Amino acid sequence: MIPAENHSESGFSLIELMVAMVIGLILAAGAFKIFTAQEKVYSVQDQLLERQQNIRAGLDNITRSLQMAGYDPVESDNFGITAYQAAAPFFPASNASTLALAAASELYFTIDDSEDGTIDNNGDERFGFKINSNNLVSASIQSSDGDIASWQPVAENIESMAVSYTYADGTVSTAVGLPDNAVSNRNFKDIRSVTVTLTARTAKEDPDFTDPDTGDHYHRETLASTVMLRNLSY
């Protein structure tokens, strides 16, 4: 009788294959979770960096122009902080008897760039900044009459701007009131410094973060810059 041959077969059983697949899926899910978590961290960091760049760019733009506010080499007394009005001359002279500020959320000022004592109808002598749809914008002046033709974007995702004024006697407009040429010690020529405060937010919401004040999911940052108005310090 010929003995039967012994056949040795190797391989994985169905159960072993299923266990291996489950382990593989668990490892893949863990790796994907780590990847998405890191990707989210990088995304939030990019948003925070962009927010900081926006708010700094906005403040730099305002302060560079504001440093020349009130430049008036012929001493006409017309130039400095002013307000915008809907009718000509649109940017009144700073010494106008009826000039008064009604809000601290916008900023307007003039510079005698041509050194002729007259507030010319151009963007070299008339400046304006405000917030429009969560963007910091600056006034584009039409040379025909000196009115604001349009508002040009300066920095995105800036949701608020606050302006305060320090007077010659050391008081601040947040405590005693905005500049008003009809009020002693609060005349526009009494202004010695301007503080601009901007609040920026990230472009996108972070679902894992809740702002304690607003209840939404934007990360915010507030920065302020104070400019000493050397052209008004007399």
Secondary structure, 3 states (H helix, E strand, C coil): CCCCCCCCCCCCCHHHHHHHHHHHHHHHHHHHHHHHHHHHHHHHHHHHHHHHHHHHHHHHHHHHHHCCCCCCCCCCCCCCEECCCCCCCCCCCCCCCCCECCCCCCEEEECCCCCCCCCCCCCCCEEEEEEECCEEEEEEECCCCCCEEEEEEEEECEEEEEEEEEECCCCEHHHHCCCECCCCCCCHHHEEEEEEEEEEECCCCCCCCCCCCCCCCCCEEEEEEEEECHHHCC
